[in-house]
Amino acid sequence: MPESVFYRDLAYVFVAALLGGIVARKLRQPLILGYVFGGILIGPFTPGPTVSEVHALEVIAEIGVILLMYSIGMEFSVKDLLQVKWVSLVGGPLGILAVIGLSLAMGQFLDWSTLQSISIGAVVSLASTMVLSHLLLDRGELHTQHGRAMIGITLVDDLVFVILVVLLPTLATVSTGGVSDIALAFGKAVLILVPIAFIAVKLVPSLLSRVDKMKSQELYVLVVLALGFATSGVTQALGLSLALGAFLAGLIVSDSEHRQQTLTLVLPFRDASAALFFVTIGALMNPRALISHPVLLGAIVALIVVGKFVIWTAVVRLFQYPLHTAVLVGVGLTQIGEFSYVLVRVARDAGLVGADVYGATLAASLLTILLNAFLMHAVPSLIARRRPVLSPMS
């Protein structure tokens, strides 16, 4: 693609983000809504100015994922994660299995094959850490009890995603190599990630202190960005997600005395690239998919919004969290995002689902992200009216 076309596309994206963001703010709606609608307007499926190469912009949009999760890691701490370890590590996989089970039950009524039902359940079981983190930050709820639980569960989703990417193609051949492939992938990840994390914890605070003493903000910015992107690159090379690596990098910085300084430098980059990410999501969506297979789309959306809400509310309640916290977590997880795009493509390539499911999943992603943004805005207000005095950690 010629450079001039690429820069023109980039200009379209940021203008769409700006206009969409302004409209969303004027209407007192989450910025994500404005960004996604702005992306739809400049996408190849709607009239008017159109980006020529959306997939080239997808690569750049991943920068938004890295920077957002890097900053989330800095705002968290190991102590925060330990407070939600059981609902994340045990409840996360339990909820995913329950969603797959519900998909199997739904498939019986809709004449889906067993493999298609499992594939759809796996695809819709994963919530987007990127979308959820942005909404929590926008509402100032990242450090609430339900915010910590949601982030903990979606980080476990990132790990389960690796298992599903390996496991789904093996279902098509019903081979016995699936378990050994998964064990090999995770064994390799643990063997490499553990020493890297140990070295990073020992070296990063010292490195930041040394660079800070040089009194060069340019060098400090370079070190900060290099740390986040290098860790993301390592986790991606291991078959894990960029988001997980960026979060781990931020978590390492969070326990150093330079946490606030580093976070201040990352925030402007994060906000601009996050806007690019959500506009790109909108540009990828074909509005025709909303009417091509209405029954299939309705079933998938119902599974994501109603099914996941009930399941995640029950799972969180099972771990002795208050009912209002469980409801808020259930609401927050009623969407799918970037990992679901990858997983449904894997399932399609393996012959587990057809093009109709692939298109319906992309359309369901758009609908549930928009609906989730509305629910995340409306439901806490409804709960607050019923519970006039809310603890800041509730």
PyMOL commands that set and color helices and strands:
alter all, ss='L'
color gray80, all
select helices_A, chain A and resi 3-26+31-41+54-75+78-82+85-89+91-110+114-124+129-139+145-173+177-213+217-237+242-254+259-284+289-292+294-318+323-332+338-349+355-386
alter helices_A, ss='H'
color red, helices_A
deselect
rebuild
show_as cartoon
